[in-house]
Amino acid sequence: MSDTALSKPDKELALRDYQRDLLTRTQSAQQSSSVSQKRLAFSAGGYRWLIQMEDAIEIMPMPPMVPVPGTYDWLRGLMNYRGRLVSVIDFNRLLAGPEASKNNDDRLIILSDRLSVSCALQVADLRGLLDLNFSQPKSRSTANHPWLGARYVIDDVDWYELNLTQMVSDPVFLKAYAE
């Protein structure tokens, strides 16, 4: 037997130590990810919005899209996202109306498959990630908007969680065809 080879009891101990260490690291990673309060932050329609990271599949520049006739102007069109059709929603126009400005630096937030609709939000003012670990939700705002979730105050600025489940079931959102 060579000097580097381990006996059977030593191999079992080393394997047990490795498995214990792996279990500890896995549990630690799960706990830290469940405790993580990072949110994707952007501005639209006069509000500052936050969405959970698991609600965003990808952020990308504006791709080519096909307009859909007979719809409101906030439904920009359809795009091919990895082989599936995705509706592109100009979130600022949806909230603020047709006078909302158009920006060439807009980005798309592709929303999670867990939602009942396949869509992406076009946003002009993507702010990146905000860590809410040191911020507590405040009382709801007096602003009357059905998609407003918890309100956070960060550096004296109000941020609202976007309730995506409420948004995709709202009749205003679901009725994209223009009359």
N, C-alpha and C positions, 0 to 999 in steps of 0.2 A: 504494500500500500504506500502511496506517495505521501509526502509531508503535507500537501495541500488538500488531500482527500479527507473528508470527515467520516467518522464512524456513524452507524445508523442512529444511535441516540443523539449524537451531535447534530445530524442532519434534521432530525425531527424537532430539536430545540430551535435550530436556526429557522426552520420553516415556520414554527409556531411564533417565534419572535417577529418574523417578517409579516405573517398574517395579522398579528396583533397590531403592529405598527401601521399596516395598511388599513385596518379597520378604524384605528384611531384617526388617521388622516382623512379617511372618507367621511366619518362622522363629523369631524371638525369642519370639513368643506361644506357638508350639507347644512350644518348649523349656521355657518357664516353666510351661506347663500340665502337661507331662509330669513336671516336677520337683516340682510342687506336691504336698504331702503333706497336704492338708486332708481331714479326715474329719468326718462327721456323728456327733455324740456324744450318747448317751442312756444312762440306767440302767434296768435291768430284771432281776428275778430275783436280786438280790444282786450283780450284775456291772455294770461300766461298759463299754459297748459302743461300738465305732467301726465305721462302714461307709463305704465309698468313695462319693464324691459321685456317680459315674456309676451307682451302684446304687440311688439314690433319684431317682425321677422328680419327686415333689412331696411337700410336707409340708402337711397341711391339718387343720382342726378335724374332729371326729367328725361324719360325715354320718348321715342316716337309713340304716338297713340292715334287711334282712329276716333273721330268725333261720332257721337250718337245723335242723330237728328231727333228733334221733338222733345229734347230734355232741357232742363234748366241749365243756365250757364255754369253753375257750380259743378255739374257733372262734366268734367273735361273730356272724357272719352274712355275707351278701352285700350288696354295695353297687354302685350304678351309678357307674362312673368313666368319664366321657367316652364313654358308649355301650357300655361293656363291663362284664361282671360280674367283680368282684374279691372274693376272700375276705378277710375282716378277721380277723386273728389278734391276740388279746390276748397280746402277747409276755410280759408279766409273769406272767400266769396259766399260760402254757405252760411257763415256767421254774420258777415258784415254787408252782404249784398253786392250788386254788380259794380258799385263804385270802388270796390277794393282794388288796389293797385296790383299790377303783375310784375313779377321780379324774374329776371333771367337766371338768378342763382337759386331758384326754388329747388327743393328736395322732395322726394317721395318717401313716406314712411309706409312700408308694406305691412299691413296689419295681419295679425295671427290668424291661422286657420281655425282657431277655436270659436271665432265669431261666426255668426250665421250668414254673413255676406263676405264675398271676396273683394276687398277694396284696398286702396292705398290713399293716404292723405297727402295732398300737395301742401307743403308749408314753406313760407318764405323766410321765417326767422327761427331757424333751428339753433337752439342754445347749447345742445350737448347734454351731458348727464349732471343731474343734481343729486346730491346725497342727502337724504332726509333723516339720517340716523340721529342727528342732533336737533331735529325740529319736530315739534308736536303739532298734530292737526289742530286748527283753531275752529271756532264756531263757524257755522255756514254763513256765507255772505248774504247780504240783503239782495244781491243780484239774483234775478229770477230767470235762471236758465236751466232747462231740464237735464243738461249733461254735466252740470257741475257736481263734482264729488267733494272730497275733503279739501279744505282750504289750508294752505301752509303760508306762513309769513317768513320769508328768508331775506335778510338785509332790508327790512321794511318794505318788501314787495310781496304782493299777494300772488300765490300760485295755486291753481286748482287742478285736482286730478280729473282727467277726462273719463267719465263713466262711459266706456265704449259699448258695454252691453245696453245701456239706456239709449245711446246714440243710434245703434243699428236697429233698434226696435221702435224708434220714434217715427211717427207718421210723416213728419217734415223730411226726414232723411230718406224714408222708404219711397216717397212720392217724387221721383226724379223727373217724371214726364211733365212737360209744360202744357198748360191748358190754353 
